[in-house]
Amino acid sequence: MKPDVLIVGAGLAGLCCARKLHQQGVSFLILEASDGVGGRIRTDLIEGFRVDRGFQVFLTSYPEAKQVLDYESLELRPFLPGALVRHGGAFNQLTDPWRRPLAALGSLFSPIGSFVDKLQTARLRSHSLKGTSEERFRDPETTTIEALKNAGFSASMIDRFFRPFLGGIFLDPELQTSSRMFHFVFRMFSLGSACLPTEGMEAIPRQLAAGLPSDSVRFGAKVVRVQPGLVMLESGEELRAGAVVLAVDGTGAAQLLGDVMPSAGQSVTCLYFVARRSPVEQPVLVLNGEGRGPVNNLCVPTVVAPSYGPSDESLVSVTVLGIPRDEELLQTEVRKQLRDWFGLAADDWRHLRTYRIPYALPNQVPPALAVPERSVRRQSGLYVCGDHLDNASIQGAMVSGRRAAAAVWEDIS
């Protein structure tokens, strides 16, 4: 039986589009090239460890996620609000004073930023929380680095904290990402917790897929051509429906649509190691505030969520921005930096897996968010969704999927 809608891609955008169509009684079939749901949010099981394909966190404050996900079933495990910043040959604790006021007292005397910087952080928080998220996306758009300078932050605060912290979120060490995205992310971190689901980040798309009809996703179905009402698979098979929704990343969408200028993406490399003992005792993000070495940030997922691995070993996640060409040299340089940070014990860490991800996030350099929500309607019968049409986040992907479903419903009802 021919479905009403064909959805290309079983990432968050495609699954949220399908969820909304299902609620409206519209039949659909999701075509997914890989062997599972999730798109860029996948988790592998390697030697008893849950290994996310690239370090990611889930922010509980995402408005759309609150509407579509069952947080209790995800068994979310939070990071401590704050960070451990490597600077001056030592680790310096920065703590969110609004959520951990007593623990934050020590941060007042931290070398990561001046007392004035800490006052500016309070002002920044106040501005980011003012009004609604939609209103913040209408603020004048500049780059993140310019927004930080205009807010009065010192160069040391920017380089030691904001550059590795935001650079790790945006995968953009130069902080050229839109200031609108910066204020949105700061708002989300201020309102909620950064977490890992007990069963890995892939638990999020799996929960969405579990709410769909059992035969609604076809795996191993690589799409090579799309047009209104028609999808062609790599096998040569043609599928028809009343509408087609393209729910793939920006580069994939551009290729299938034949766009001359493909959507640019941010790349990242994530290395996983196994250590006999965790290098940090708390569930906290470790940032490189020294500005040298390949490591941008580090965490120990098994400290955040013990279900990520066996009880007698620790999983260490290391993020390097971009994709260095020489993988052997990269491992050598990463190990050298880890030895400097944690001593000779780091030499014994066993390399588990390296993920090289050419398109981890869409590039959001201004004027990328001049229009915060770009049109999902390509033409009658052909629609597009994904975080490249909203903002580069789980929130953006989910919202774009819902918007695409709404556009389809509007056209067919």
N, C-alpha and C positions, 0 to 999 in steps of 0.2 A: 504493500500500500504506500503510495507516494505521500511523504510528509508535507506539511504546509511550509516548513522552513528547514533549510540546510544550514547548519552552523559549522564553520571551518575553524577548528581549534578548541581543545578542552582545557584551556587555561581558565583563570578566574573570570575573565570577561565573558568567555563563551559559556561557562557554567552558570554565571549569574543571568545572562541573557536567556538561557534555556530554562532556568528556574522561574523567571518571570513569565515566559511564554506558557510554561506548564500550568502556572496559576491561572492564566487566562484561557486555558483550554485549547491552546494552539499546539498542534502536533509538530514534532521536530526530530531531526537526526543530527547528532554531532559527529563530525568526521575528524579524527585525530591521527596524525601521522605516527606518533610514538606508541609505546605500549602501556601508557597510563595517563591519568588526568593530572592537571597541575601546571602544564606549560613550563614556565621558568621556576615554579615552586614545586620541586621534587625532592624526595629524600631516599637515599640508597641505604641498604643494610649491608655493611661490610665488616666482617669479622666480629659480629655482635654489636657494632656501633651504628647508631642512626646518624647518617651523614647527609646534611642538607647540601644541595648542589649550589654552593655559594652561601656565605654567611648572610642570614636574613633574620629579622625579628618581626613579631606581630605586635602592633600597638592597639591596646584595648579600647582606645578612645576613637577609633575610626567610626564615624557615624553610620556608614553603610553596613559595616561589619556587625554592628550592634543589632541591625535589623534582620540580617540574614543568617547569622551564625549562632550556634548554641555554645557559649563560652564554657559552660560547666562540663559538657561532653569533651571539649578539647583539653581539659585539665591543664590550663595555662600555668606556666612556671615563670615568675617575674625575675628580671634583673633588678639589682639595687638601683634606685634613681641616683645617677651620678656617673662618675668614671674614675679610673685609676690612670693617672697621666704620667708617663715616663718623661722626666726632665732632670737635667743636672745629675745624671747617674743614679737617680732614685725614683721611686714611685710615689706620687703625690695624690692624695685622695681629694676628689671634688664631689660634694654631696648636695642634692637638692634640698635647700633649707625649708621649702614649703611642705615637703613630705617627710623629711627626717631632720627636724630642727636641732635636736641635741647632737646628732652625729655631724651636722654641718658646721658646728662651732669650730672644728679644726680647720675647715676649709677657709675660714677668714684669714688664716695666717699662711695659707698655701702660697708658694711662689708662682702659681698658675694664675696670673692676673692680679691687679692691684685692688685695693678696697674700692676705688672708684669703678673699676670694671664690674665688681660684684653689685654695686648700686645700679649700674647700667643694665645688668642682667635682670634686676627687678623691674626696671622700666620696660625692657624688652618683653618680659613676660606679661606685664600689664597690657601692653599694646596688642600682643598676639592673642590674648584672651578676650579682648574687647569685641563686642558685637558677635557676629556669626562668622563661620568659615567663609561663606560666600562673600561677605563684606571684606574680609581680609584679601580675598582674591581680586578685589577691585581696587586695592591700594596701588599707588603708582609703582610701576615695575622697573626695577633696576637689577643689578647682579647682587648675589649674596655678599660678596666681598665689599661692594660699595655700601650696601645696607648696614653692614657691621661697622664700617668706618664712619658712616653718617650718624650711627647711634652713639659714637664716642668711645668705642672699645679701643684699647691700646693694641699696638702691633704685637706685643708679647702674648696678650690674651687670645688674639686671633690665631697666631701661629702655634701656640702651645695647646690650645683647646679646640677652638672652632674649626680650624683647618683639618685636623685629623678626625674630629667628630662628624662635622657636616660633610667633609670630603668622603668619609666612609659611607655615609647615607646616600649622597648624590653620586658617588664614584667620580668625584670632580675635585681634585686637589687644589685647583686654582680658584675654586668657589665662584665660577662664572654662572652657576645655576640661578634661575630667576628668584628674585627676592620674595615673590609671592609664594613660591614653593618653600622657601626658608621659613617664612612666618607660619605657614600651614604646619610644617613639621614641628616647629617649636611649640605651637599650640597643642598638637597631638601629644608630644612628650610631656607637656605641662599638665594635661588633663587625665592622662592614663599611664599605664605601665607598658614597658617593653617586655615581651614574653616569648617563650618557646612553648609550643604545644608538647605534651608528654610524648606523643608518638612522632614528633618531627613536624616540620613546616608543611609537609604534604598532607597532614591530617586536615588542613583547612580546605583544599579543593576536594579531598575525599569526602568530607562531610557534605559539601554542596552536591557532589555527584550522587551521594546516597539518597538524596531527596528526589531524584529523577527516576523515571521509568527504567527498569533494568536493561532494556534493549535499546536505550536511547543514545549510546555512544558506540561508535565503530572504530576500533583501533587499527593501526597499520594502514590507514587510508590516507596516503599522501596526495594532496591536491596540487595540481599543476596549472589549472586554469579556472577562472571564475568569470561569470557574467550574469546579468540579471536572470534569476530562475534556473541557472545551469552551473554545474560543477563537474569538471573532468578530473579523474584520478590518474595517477602515474601509470596504472595498469591499462589505461585507455577507456575504462568504464565511465559512462556519463550518467549523472544523477540530476533529476529535475525536481523543482519545487516552486511554490509560489514566490518565495523570497530566499535570498542567500545572505547570510551574515558572516563576514570575514572577521574572525576573532583571533588574530595572530599578532605577533609583535610588529613594530613599525617597519622593520626591514622586510619581513615576510609579506606584509600587506602591500608595500610598494612594489615588490617583485610580481605579485599576483595581479596587481592592478595596472602594471606597466607604467608606473610613475617614473618620470625622468630623474627626479631628485628624491632618492630614497631617504627615509627617516633615519637620522643619525642616532647612534646608540653609544652608551658608556660601557666600557669593558672592565673586567675584573678577573683576578686570579685568586683562588682560595686554596690554601694548602691545609691538610689535616694531618696531625701527628698524634701518636699515642704515647702518653707518659705514664711512668709508674706512679708518680705522685703529681697532683695538680700544682702548677706553678703559682696559682692564686687560690686563696681559701674562700673567697666570697663570690657570689654570682654577679660579677661586675665586668664591664667592658674596659679593656686596657687600650689606651691611646698612645701613639707615638708623638709626644710633644717636643721631640728634639730635632725634628726636621731632617734627619738623615737615616739612611738604611731603607730597605724595600718595604718593611712591615708598616702598614698604616694603623691597623688595629688588631686586637687579639682577644679571644675569650675562651673559656673552658665550658662547652655546652653541658658536660656531665656534672658540673657544679650547679649550673642553673636547673637542669632537669636530669636527675640521675638515671632516668630511663633511656637516655641517649647512649648508654654503654654499660659494660660489665662493672661490677662494684669494685674490682681490684685494680682498675686502670682508669686513666683520664683521657678524654678526647680534647685536643687543643685545636682550635680553629684560627688560622692566620690569614688575614686579608691583605693582598697587594693590589694596589690600583693599577689598572691597565693589564696588558699581557706581555711580559718580557719575552723576547724571542728564545733565549737560551734557557731551557728549563733546568738543566744541570747546574748552570751558573747561578740561577735564581735560588735553587735549594741551598747552594753553598753560602750565598750572601744572607739568606734568611736564617740559616743555622748560626752564622757568625753573629748576627744581631740578637738572636735568642740567647746565645751563650753570654753575650754582654749583659743582657737583662736578667737572666735567671741562673747564670753560673754553668759549670761544667755538666751538670745534670741534664741540660738541654741536648748535649751531644748524644745521649742515649735514647732520645725520643725517636720512635719508629715512624717513618713516613708512611701514611696510610693511603692517601689519595690527593691528587691535585686536580682542580677544576679550572679550566681556562674558558671563560665565558665572554665571547666577543660582543654580545648584545645582552647586557644584564638589565639596563634601564634605558629609556629614551633620553636623549639629550634635551635639557630644558633651559638652554641659554636664551635670554630675552631676544626677540619677543615671543618666545614659545608659549607663554601663558597670557599673552595680550588678550586672547579670548580663552578663558579658563576651560570652557567646555566646547570643543569643536564639533562640527556637525557629524553625525553618525550615518546620515543618509547620503550615499554616494550618488545614486540615481534610483528611480523607481525599480524595486525588486532587488536592489543590491545595497547592503549596509556594511558598515565597518565599526568595530569597537576594539578597545584596548587602552592601556594606560597612556599610550602616545596621543590619545585624543582627549584626555582629561589631565591628570597629573601623575607623575611617576611614583605610584604607591599602590598598595593593596586596595586602598580606598578608591583611587582613580580607576583601577581596572574593574572593580565591582560596579561602580557608578556607570561607567561606559557601557557595560553589559546590560544593565537595566535600561539605560537610555535607548540602546539599539532595539531592545524588545518593545519599548514603548513606540518607537518609530514604525516598526513592523506592524504592530497592532493598529496604529493610526491609519496605516495605508491599506490594510486588508479588511478592517471592520466596517 
